[in-house]
């Protein structure tokens, strides 16, 4: 019996189904969360399947606010503002409901093609309107109750009844996507993630109009049809003609649209749109094509006339605006502006005429987000890397004094949602030692209440590897680089293990954080169980370490970053338990570029590689990202030549597999196809695998298959 009990307590081995998103057991093994937490004004609520409950911010006690049964009764049998033409079917869950108005007892949700307002005070449907069945990019304005959305390349608004309103004119165009309204532009660079911007009181809607008629269409192919069909994607490559963007303003009451009179939009980027509190002005950060000169420009929202260029920034390498200006809620004459002018993303206070009042934050760390304001205390709530570049912490910042107060625990990576007045926040954090902790915290720095302290099912049930964090010196001999090292499960110091470096190395990405497993992916853990040492190094060029750390790779992508990854390989070779002759490398996207480049440039070190969705030749990459970091092929021919991996195809000595999505819109298939051609011409032999119809990343079951495939490749050729 003793032996049986001991055996029962032994921890299990895990499979890819356990550790890869899309695996059939993956979501059973992540630390418990509390989905549906949100604010109803300053009241914390939780939406669930059957109920919406309030949570007392002092003791955590829950009280039922709305039930699914009462909502369904109103949907099916209650009085409605009008009789909808389509049946309103029974609602199955309240998880997707929101409570946008803190002073009203109303929830909103989408049911089929309808937006529904349920008044739980009067227990009736208070508003109901229909959206087009092809509605996308929904943007709800709580000030006026309207929803802006796109249908194909058109922009519509709706707020009552069965009809929506298309606010852009129909235009003759050879391709339906030649002219696009209301969608994100500039290929989602510069912090652009949407194409519509409601004014503060909801009287106007600013929107992007993108003319792509002059942009070369990349010939993506759909192979699911009997005869493969052409589905082109407008894709401006580095150095080629890009699209033209203008900004329109639709006035709800008059129904008229004006366009900002910005002059010729050719080779300019219109970013970070924001409104003045009185809705009279629109602010746009405009950037030249070289991306080294930005201007904050104010326009008249009624006429579209350019009123003033408030100030400008220049940099010999690049300026990269990522955030719109934010006006102080207690002073409409002052706004916050983000800048990296001192080397780190910090906040600056300006008056509305563009005169600098003061710098609000400074230091060798960066502000990552503005969560909102506590107007009563004249404080703003920010997220930053002040404690460590490996984590995000939440602080209150007194705008007058500059004093910052830490909110929540110092440990870990935090995300937070602020209540309407800024008095409380919901803090959700994880660290290497804390699987998840969720609390409601007052923003005055005092202690709040804990809603959840989760355990980790993976740690409880499975035999996990040892994971350590450390630093090595970069190739410049002075910069500290963070690394994450994972030893094999059941590690034996007397053995020699093969090793794999998982790499990214490019801008706007960081692979190591103080969170669960130090951000190690499920595949890293799985390969440690297979008997591999796994290493990741955040090399120079990656995120959250300041401008100098990132832009040292300017005009020569793949040089300094590779040198740092080689330092990581040397570190592996110095470990007595690593087989120095069996080092592999794997990465995706920029990491695919790095993987291929490392295999071709340092074949004596890297013996096996798997490159996913790789950039092979930067002249095939899109204008905005490519030209920011490499300039154009015309102005930087040497840099493009040195990073063109087709020219190194003859250097391949180890085993390299390239994997792509067959319809990748980010790193288009031409990258990999031309690399294969170069290898054929050079007499080298990479392997190749395609996921038909997939994009830049594999999702769902394809993601599990992908990691099975990657694992097999290393097992066959590196072990």
KEMIVO-78402 format. One record per residue: residue in one letter; x, y, z of N, C-alpha, C in turn. Coordinates in steps of 0.2 Angstrom, whole numbers, plus 5000, padded with zeros to 4 digits. Layout:
BEGIN
aXYZXYZXYZ;...
This chain:
BEGIN
x500449945000500050005000500450065000;x501050065003501450125003501750134996;x501950084993502250094986501650114982;x501050094982500550124978500350194979;x500350214986500250284987500850324984;x501450304985501950344982501950354975;x501750294971501650304964501150354962;x500550354966499950394964500150464965;x500650484969500850554970501350574965;x501650534961502150554956501750594951;x502150654949501850694944501950674937;x501550694933501450664926501850704921;x501950674915502250704910501650734906;x501850794902501350824898501450814891;x500950834887500950824880500850894877;x500950904870500750964867500050984868;x499550934868498850944870498750984876;x499250984881499251014887499551084887;x499951094883500351154884500351204878;x500051184872499951224866499251254866;x499151324865498451344864498151314858;x497551284858497251244853497251174855;x497651154860497651084863497051074867;x496851004867496150994870496150994877;x496751004880496851014888497151074890;x497251114885497651174887497351224892;x496651234891496351284895496151254902;x496251194903496151164909496751174914;x497351194911497951194914498251264915;x497851314913498051384915497851404922;x498151444925497951464932497251504931;x496851484936496151514936496151584936;x495551614932495551684931494751704933;x494651764933493951784934493751824928;x493451794923493251824917492651874918;x492551924914491951964915492052024920;x492552034923492652084928492652154924;x492252204926492252264923491952314928;x491952384926491652434930491052454927;x490552464932489952504931489952564935;x490252614931490452674935491052664940;x490852664946491352654951491152584955;x490652554952490452484955490752434951;x491052384954491452324951490852274950;x490852254944490352194942490752144938;x490352084939490652024935490051994931;x490151984924489751954920489851884920;x489351844920489451774920488951744915;x488851674915488351644910487651664912;x487551654919486851654921486651724924;x487151754927487051824931487551874929;x487351934931487851984932487852004939;x488352004943488352024950488852084951;x488652124957489052174959489552144964;x490152174965490652154970490852214974;x490652204981490852254985491552274986;x491752334985492552344984492852344991;x492452344996492752335003492852265006;x492352225004492352155007492252105002;x492152114995492152064990491452034990;x490952054994490352014993489952024987;x489751974984489351974978488651984979;x488252024974487552034974487352024967;x486851984966486551974959486252044957;x486352064951486152124948485652114943;x485852064938485352044932485451974932;x484851944929484851874928484751854921;x485051804918484951784911484151774910;x483851744915483151734914482751794912;x482851844916482451904916482651944909;x483251934907483451964900483051924895;x483051864895482751824890481951834890;x481651844896480951854896480851924892;x481251974893481152034890481252034882;x481751994880481851974873481351944870;x481051894873480551854870479851874870;x479651904876478951924877478851994879;x479352034881479252094883479152144878;x478952204880478852264875479552284872;x479552304866480152324862479952394859;x480552434858480452494854480152484847;x480252424844479952414837479952334837;x479552314832479552244831480152224826;x480652184828481152174823480952124818;x481252134812481152084806481452024807;x481952014811482251944812482051924820;x482051864820481851844827482451854832;x482251874838482751884843482751824847;x483251774846483251714849483451724856;x483351664860483551664867484351674868;x484451724873485151734874485451674878;x486051654877486351594880486851614886;x487151674886487551694891487551774892;x487751794898487851864899488551884899;x489051834897489751854897489951914893;x489551924888489751974883489452044884;x489052044890488652104891489152164894;x488952224893489352274897488852324900;x489152364904488752414908489052484907;x488952514901489352574899489152644903;x488552644906488352704909488352694917;x488752724921488752714928488152744931;x487752794928487252824931486552794928;x486552744924485952704922486052634923;x485452604924485352534925485252494919;x485752504914485652474908486252434906;x486152374903486652334900486552334893;x487152324889487152314882487452254880;x487152224874487452164872487252154864;x487652114861487452104854487152034854;x486552024850486151964849486051954842;x486351914839486351904832486551964828;x486151994824486352064821486052124824;x485852114830485552174834485952194840;x485952254841486252284847485652294852;x485652274858485152274863485352314869;x484852354871484952394877484452364882;x484652334888484152304892484152354899;x483552384901483552424907483352374912;x483752354917483652314922483252344928;x483252414928482852444933482152444931;x481952444925481252444923481052374920;x481552334919481552264916481152264909;x481552304905481252304898481852324893;x481652304887482152324882482052404880;x482552444882482552514881482752534874;x483152504871483352514864483552454860;x483452454854483652394849483752424842;x484252404839484352424832484852364829;x484752364822485052314818485652334815;x486152294815486752304812486752264805;x487152284800487252244794487552174796;x487352124793487552054795488352054793;x488652094789489352094788489752144792;x489452174797489752224801490352204804;x490852244804491552234807491852294810;x492352294814492652354817492152394821;x491752364825491252404829491552454834;x491352514834491552564838490952594841;x490852584848490252604851490452674855;x489952714854490052784858489552784863;x489752784870489252784875488952854876;x489252904873488952974874488352984870;x488252954864487652964860487352894858;x487552834860487252774859487352744852;x487752784848487852754841488352704841;x488352664836488952614834489152634827;x489752644826490052654820490352584818;x490352564812490652504810490752504802;x491152454800491252444792490852384790;x490752394783490452344779490852344773;x491252294772491752294767492152354767;x492252394762492652454762492252514764;x491652514766491152564768491152574775;x490952634777490852654784490152674786;x489852644791489152654793489052674800;x488452694802488352714809487552684810;x487452664816486752644817486652664825;x485952674826485852684833485052674835;x484652654830483952634831483652604825;x483152564826482752534821483152484816;x482952474811483152424806483652454801;x483752514801484152544795484852574798;x485352564794485952594796486052654791;x486652684792486752744787487452744785;x487552734778488252734776488452804775;x488952824778489152894779489652914773;x489952874770490452884764490052874757;x490252914752489952914746490152844742;x489752824738489952764734490452794728;x490952754727491452784723491652724718;x491752754711491952704706492652684707;x492752614707493452594709493452524705;x494052514703494252444699494252394704;x494452404710494552354715494152374721;x493652334724493252354730493752384736;x494352364736494752384741495252444739;x495052474734495552534731495452584736;x494852604738494652654743494352624749;x494552634755494352604761494152654766;x493552654769493352704775493352664781;x493552704786493452684793493852624796;x494352604792494852554795495452574797;x495852534800496552554802496952564796;x497452604796497852624790498552614792;x498952624787499752624788499952554790;x499552504788499652434790499752424798;x499352454802499352454809499952474812;x500352514809500952534813500752604816;x501252624820501152694824500652684829;x500452634832499952624837499252624834;x499252624828498552624824498252554825;x497652554828497352484828496552494826;x496352554825495652564822495652624818;x495052634814494952684809494452734811;x494152734817493552784819493752804825;x493552874826493752904833493152954834;x492752934839492152974842492453034845;x492053094845492253154848492053144856;x492253184860492153174867491353174869;x490953214866490253214867489853174862;x490153144858489753104853489453144847;x489653204846489353244841489653234834;x490253204834490653194828490953134828;x491153114822491553044821492053064816;x492753064818493253064814493452994811;x493652994805493852924802494352934797;x494652874795495152874790494852854784;x495152884778494952864771495652844768;x495652784766496352764763496252744756;x496652784752496652774744497252724743;x497052664741497552614739497552594732;x497252634728497252624721497852624717;x498352654720499052664717499552614720;x499252564724499752524728499652454724;x500252424723500352364719499952304723;x499552264720499252214724499652154724;x499752124730500152054730499652004729;x499851954724499351904722499351844727;x498951854732498851794737498351744733;x498351684734497951634731497651594736;x496951584734496551534738496451474734;x496751414738496751354734496251304736;x495751334740495151284742494651284737;x494651324732494151324726494451274721;x493951254717494151194712494651224707;x494651284705495251314702495451364706;x496051364709496351414713496151484711;x495951524716495651594714496151644717;x496251704713496651754715496251804721;x496651814726496351854731496851904733;x496951954729497552004730497452044737;x498052064739498152104745498552164744;x498252224745498652284744499252284749;x499852284746500452274750500952314747;x501052374750501652424748502252394750;x502752374746503352354749503852414749;x504352404753504852454755505152484748;x505152554748505352594742504852594737;x504252564737503752574732503252624734;x502752634729502252684730501752654736;x501652704741501252684746500552714745;x500052694750499352724749499352794752;x498752834750498652894753498152894758;x498252934763497752934769497453004770;x496853014771496553074773496053064779;x495953114783495553104789494853144788;x494353114788493653144787493353154794;x492853204794492453214801491753214799;x491353174801490653174800490253204806;x489853244804489453284810488753254810;x488653224816487953184817487353234815;x487353294818486753334817486553354810;x487153374807487053404800487053354795;x487453294796487553244791488053264786;x488453314787488953334783489653304785;x490053294780490753274781491253324778;x491753344782492253384780492953344781;x493453354777494053324777494653374779;x495053344783495553394786496053414780;x496153474780496553504774497253504775;x497553444775498253424776498653434770;x498453454765498853454759498953394756;x499453384751499553324748499753264753;x499353214753499553164758500053114756;x500353124750500853074747501453064752;x501653004753502252994757502253024764;x501653024767501553044774501153004778;x501253004784500852954789500453004794;x499852984794499353024799499152984805;x499452994810499452954816499152984822;x498952944827498752964834498253024834;x497653004831497153054831496753064837;x496653124839496353144846495953204845;x495453214850495053274850495153314856;x495053384855494953424860494353414864;x494353434871493753414875493153454872;x493253514869492653554867492453534860;x492753484857492553454850492753504845;x493053554846493153604841493753594837;x494253554839494853544836495053464836;x495453444831495653384830496453384830;x496753344833497553344833497753274830;x498253284826498553234822499353234822;x499653184824500353174823500553154816;x500853194812501053184806501753164805;x501953114801502553094800502753084793;x503353114792503653104785503753034783;x503853024777504052954774504652924777;x505152964778505752944781505752924788;x505152944791505052934798505552964803;x505853014801506253054806506053124808;x505453144806505253204807504453204808;x504253214814503553214816503253284818;x502653304817502353364819501653354822;x501553384827500853384830500453444827;x499953424824499553474820498853484822;x498553544823497953554825497453574819;x496853544819496453564813495753584816;x495353624812494753644814494253594812;x493853564817493453504816492853524812;x492653594812492053614808492153624801;x492753654799492953674793493453624789;x493853594794494453554791495053594790;x495053654792495653704790496153684795;x496753684793497353684797497453744801;x497453734808497553794812498253804814;x498653754816499253764819499653704819;x500353714818500853654819501153674826;x500953634831501153654838501853644840;x502153584838502853574838503053514834;x503653504834503953444830504453414833;x504653354831505153314834505553284828;x506253284828506653254823507153204827;x507453154823507953114826508353084819;x508953084820509353054814509152984812;x508852944816508652874814507952874813;x507552874818506852874817506452904823;x505852934822505352954827504752904826;x504552884832504052834831503452854836;x502952894834502452914838501952854839;x501752834845501352774846500752794850;x500652854852500052874857499752944855;x499152944855498853014854498953054860;x498853124860498853164865498253154870;x498353164876497753154881497653224885;x497053254885496953314889496853294896;x497053344900496853334907496153344908;x495753294912495053304913494853364917;x495353394921495153444925495453514923;x495753514917496053574914496053564906;x495553584903495553574895496053614891;x496453654895497053694892497653654892;x497753594895498353564895498253484893;x498753464890498753394887499453364889;x499353294888499953254889500253224883;x500853224881501153204875501753154877;x501753104873502253054874502853064869;x503453054872504053064868504653014870;x505052994866505652964867506253004867;x506153074867506753124866507253114871;x507153094877507753084881507953004882;x507752964877507952904876507452844879;x506952874882506452824885505752854884;x505252814883504552834882504352874889;x504252934889504052974895503553024893;x503253054898502653094897502853164898;x502553214894502653284894502053324895;x502053374899501453414899501453474895;x500953494891500953554886500353584888;x500353654886499753694885499453684878;x498853704877498553684871498853724865;x499253774867499653814861500253774859;x500453724863501053684861501653704865;x501553744870502153764874502253714880;x502853684881503053634886502953674893;x502653634897502553654904503053624908;x503053554907503653514911503653444909;x504153414910504153334909503953304916;x503453264915503153224920503453164923;x503753124919504153064921504853064918;x505353034921505953034918506352974922;x506852954918507252894921507452844916;x507852794918508052744913507552694913;x506852704912506352664912505752694907;x505252664906504752694901504052684903;x503652734901502952724903502652684897;x502252634899501952594894501252614892;x500852644897500152654896499952704901;x499352744899499052784903498352754904;x498152734910497552694911496952744913;x497152804915496552854916496752904921;x496252934924496352994929495952984935;x496253004941495853024947495753094947;x495253124945495153194944495153224951;x494853194956494753224963495453234966;x495953194964496653194967497153234962;x496853244956497253274951497853224949;x497753164949498253114947498053074941;x498553044938498452994932498752934935;x498452874932498652814933499052784927;x499652764928500052744923500352674924;x500552634918500852574919501552584916;x502052564920502752574918503252514919;x503852524917504452474919504852504924;x504652554928505052584933505452534937;x505052484940505452434944505852384941;x505652364935506152324931505852314924;x506352314919506152304912505752244910;x505852194915505452124915504752124917;x504552184919503852184922503452254921;x502852244922502452304921502052314928;x502152374931501852394937501452454936;x500952464941500452514940500652574946;x500652634944500752694948500252744948;x500052774953499752844952500252894952;x500152944948500653004946500253064948;x500553104953500253174954500553214949;x500053244945500253294939500653354942;x500453374948500753444950501453424953;x501553374957502153364961502653314957;x502353274953502753224950502853154954;x502553154960502653104965502253044962;x502552984962502252924960502152874966;x501652844966501452794971501252724968;x501652674970501552604968500852584970;x500452554966499852524967499852454966;x499752414971499852344971500552324973;x500652254972501252224974501852244969;x502452244972503052264968503152214963;x503052144965503252094961502752084955;x503052064949502652034944502452084938;x502052054934501852094928501052104929;x500852174929500152194931499852214925;x499152204925498752234920498152264924;x497852314923497352344927496752384923;x496152384926495652424923495452474928;x495352534926495152594931494452604931;x494152624937493452644938493352704935;x492752724934492552794931492852854934;x492852854940493152914944493952904945;x494152844944494852834945495052824952;x494552804956494552794963494852724965;x494652674960494852604961495052574955;x495452524955495652484949495652414951;x495452374946495552294946496252284944;x496652254948497352234947497352154946;x497652134940497752064938498452054937;x498752014941499552014940499751934941;x500251924938500651864938501351874938;x501751824942502451834942502651754942;x503351754942503651684942503351644948;x503251674953503051644959502351644961;x501951684957501251694958500851684952;x500551624952500151604945499651654943;x499251684948498851744946498551764953;x498551834953498151864959497751924956;x497151924958496651984956496452014962;x496452084962496252124968495952184966;x495552214970495252284969495652324974;x495952374971496352424975496152494974;x496152534980496052604979496652634976;x496552684973497152724969497552774974;x497352774980497752814985498252784988;x498452714986498952684988498852634994;x498252644997498052595002497952525000;x497852485005497752415004497052405002;x496952354997496252344994496052274996;x495652234992495452174994495652124988;x495752064991495952014986495351974984;x495251964977494751924974494951854972;x495551844971495751774969496551774970;x496751714973497451694972497451624970;x497651624963497651554960498251514961;x498151444960498651404960498851384953;x499351344951499551334945499451254943;x498951234940498751164938499351134935;x499751164931500351134928500851114934;x500951154938501451144944501251094948;x500551084949500251044954500250974951;x500150964945500050894942500650874938;x501150914935501650894931502350904933;x502750854931503450864932503750914928;x503950974931504151034927504851034927;x505151074922505951084922506151144927;x506751144928506951204932507051264927;x506851324929506851384924507251434928;x507751464925508151514929508251574924;x508351634928508351694924509051724926;x509351754921510051784922510251834917;x510851864917511051904912511751884909;x511851904903512551894900512651964897;x513251974895513452034891513352034884;x513052084881512952084874513652084870;x513652084864514252084860514652144860;x514352204863514652264864515152264870;x515052214874515452204880515252244886;x514652284885514452324891513752314893;x513352304888512552294889512352234892;x511952234897511752174900511152154896;x511052084895510552054891510252004896;x509552004896509251954900509151884896;x509251834900509151764897508651724901;x508351674898507951624902508251554900;x508451524905508751454904508251404907;x508151354903507651294905508051234904;x508151194910508551134910508051074908;x508351024906507850964905507550944911;x506950914910506550884915507050824918;x507050814925507450764928508150774926;x508350834926509050854924509650814928;x510050784924510650754926511250794924;x511650824929512250864928512750824924;x512750754924513350724921513150704914;x512550724912512450704905512650764900;x512650754894512750804889512050814885;x511750874885511150884882511150924875;x510750914870510750964865510351024867;x510451074864510151144866509851174860;x509251214862508951254856508851324859;x509051374855508851444856508251464853;x507751484857507151514854507251594853;x507151614847507351684846506851724843;x506851794844506451844840506951894839;x507051944843507651984842507452054839;x506852064837506652124833506352174837;x506152234834505852284838505152264840;x504852294846504252294848504052214851;x504552184853504452114856504952104861;x504752074866505152054872504951984874;x505351934875505151864876505251844883;x505551884887505651874894505351924899;x504851904903504551944908504451904915;x504351944920504251914926503551894927;x503351844924502751814924502751734924;x502251704923502251634924502751604919;x503151564922503751524919504251574915;x504251634918504651694915504551694907;x503851684906503651694899503851634894;x504051584897504251524892503551494889;x503651484883503051454880502951374881;x502351354880502251284881502751234877;x502951254871503351214867504051214871;x504251264874504951264877504951214883;x504351214887504351164892504351094889;x503951084884503851024881504550994878;x504951044875505651014873506051004879;x506051034884506451024890506250954893;x505550934892505350864894505650814889;x505850834883506150794878506850784879;x507150824883507850814885508250874882;x508050934880508350984877508451044883;x509051074882509151134886508851194881;x508451234884508151284880508351354883;x508551394878508851464880508451514876;x508351574879508051634875508451694878;x508651734873509051794875508651854872;x508451904875508251964873508852014870;x508952004864509552044862509452114861;x509952154859509852224857509452224851;x509052274851508552284846507852264848;x507752234854507052214856506852274861;x506252254864505852304867505952324874;x505752374876505652394883506352414887;x506852424883507552444886507752514884;x507352554880507552614878507752624871;x507752684868507852694861508552674859;x509052684863509752664861509852594860;x509552554865509552484865509152454859;x508652494857508252464851508552484844;x508752554844508952574837509652564835;x510052524839510752514837510752464831;x510152444829510152394823509952434817;x509852504817509552544812509952534805;x509652524800509952514793510352454792;x510352404797510752344797510452284801;x509752274800509452224803509752154802;x509852124808510152054808510952054809;x511252114811511952114812512052114820;x511852164823512052174830511652114834;x510952104832510552054835510851984835;x511151974829511451904828512051894833;x512451954833513051944837512851934845;x512251964847512051944854511851874855;x511451854849511251784850511851734850;x512351754846512951714846513251714854;x513251764857513451764864513051724868;x512451714867511951664870512251594868;x512351584862512651514860513351494864;x513751554864514351534868514251524875;x513751554878513551544885513351474886;x512951444881512751374881513351324881;x513751344876514351304875514851304881;x514751354886515151354892514851314897;x514251284896513951244902514151174901;x514351144906514651074906514151024904;x513551034904513050984903512750994896;x512951044892512751054885513251024880;x512950994875513350964870513451024865;x514051054865514251114861514151094853;x514151034851514051024844513351014842;x512851014847512151004845511751064848;x511851124844511451184846510951204840;x510351204841509851224836509551294838;x509151314833508851384834508151384830;x507651414834506951414831506751484832;x506351514828505951574829505451584823;x505051634824504551654820504551724818;x504351744811504251804809504951844809;x505051894813505751924814506251864816;x505951824821506351764823506451714818;x506051714813506151664807506751694803;x506751764802507351794799507951784803;x507951784809508551774813508751704813;x508351654813508451584813508851574806;x508551594801508851584794509551614794;x509551674796510251714796510751674800;x510551654806511051624811511351554807;x510851524804511051454801511551474795;x511451524792511851534786512451574788;x512451614793513051654795513551624800;x513251584804513651544809513551464809;x513651434803513551364802513951324807;x514451344809514951304814514651304821;x514151344822513851344829513151314828;x512751334824512051314823511951264818;x511751204821511751144816511051124814;x510451144817509751134815509351194817;x508951214812508551274813507851264810;x507351294813506651294810506451364810;x506351394804506151464803505451464801;x505051504805504351514803504251584801;x503851584795503651644792504151694792;x504751674789505351724789505351774784;x505651834786505851884782506451864779;x506551854772507151834769507451894765;x507051944763507351994759506952054761;x507252104764506852164767506552204762;x506752204755506452244750505752214749;x505552154751504952124750504452134756;x504752174761504352184767503952254766;x503452264770503052324769503352394771;x503052444768503452514768503552534775;x503052534780503052574786503552544791;x503552474792504052444797504652444793;x504652414787505352404784505752474783;x505452524781505852584780506052624787;x505652614792505852634798506452614801;x506552544800507152514803507752504797;x507552514791508052504786508152554781;x507752614781507652654776507452624769;x507552654764507252614757507852584754;x507652534750508252494746508652544742;x508352604740508652654735509152694740;x509052704746509452744750509952704754;x509752644755510252594759510352534756;x510652534750510752474746511252424749;x511752454753512152404757511852364762;x511452404766511052374771510552314769;x510252334764509752284761510152224758;x510752234755511152184752511352134758;x511652164763511952124769511452084772;x510752104772510252064776509852024771;x510052024764509651984760509951914760;x509551864763509751794765509751754758;x509551774753509551734747510351734745;x510651794746511351794744511851754749;x511551724754511951674758511751604758;x511251594753510951524752511451474751;x512051484749512551434748512951414754;x512851454759513151444766512851384770;x512251364768511851314772512251254773;x512351234779512751164780512351124784;x511951154789511551104793510851094790;x510451074795509751054792509251114794;x508951144789508551204790507851194787;x507351194791506651194788506351264789;x506051284783505651344783504851324783;x504451354787503751344788503351404787;x502851404782502451464781501751454781;x501351504782500651504780500551514773;x500151474769500151484762499851554760;x499451584764499251654762499451704767;x500051704769500351754774500351824772;x499951864775499951934773500451984776;x500851954780501351994784502051984781;x502251924781502851904777502651864771;x502551894766502151864760502651804758;x502251754755502651694753503251704748;x503251754745503751774740504451764744;x504451784750505151784754505351714754;x504951664755505251594756505351564749;x504851574744504951544738505551564734;x505751634735506351654732506951624735;x506951614742507451584746507551514743;x507051474742507051404740507451404733;x507251454729507551464722508251474723;x508451514727509151534728509551474731;x509251434735509551374738509651324732;x509151314728509251264722509751284718;x509851354716510351374712511051364715;x511051374722511751364725511851294727;x511451244726511551174727511451154735;x511051194739510951184746510251154746;x510151124752509451084753509151104759;x508751154759508251164765507651124764;x507351114770506651084770506151134770;x505551114768504951164767504351134769;x503851174773503251154774502751214774;x502151204771501651254770500951234774;x500651284777500051274780499551304775;x499251274771498751304766498251344769;x498151404766497651454768497751484775;x498251464778498451504785498751564783;x498751614788499051674788499751674791;x499951724795500651734797500751684803;x500151664807500251624812499751564812;x499851504814499451454814499051454821;x498351444820497951444826497551384827;x497251374833496851314834497251254833;x496951204830497251134829497851144825;x497851184820498451194816499051214820;x498951244826499551264830499851204834;x499351164836499651094839500051054834;x499751054828500051014822500751044821;x500751114821501351154819501951124824;x501751124831502251114836502451034836;x501950994834502150924833502750924827;x502550964822503050954816503750984818;x503751044822504351074824504751024828;x504450994833504750944837505050884834;x504650864829504950804825505550824821;x505650884819506150904815506850904820;x506750934825507350934830507450864833;x506950824834507050754836507450714831;x507250724824507650684819508350714818;x508450774819509050804816509550834821;x509350844827509750874832509950824838;x509450784840509550744846510150694845;
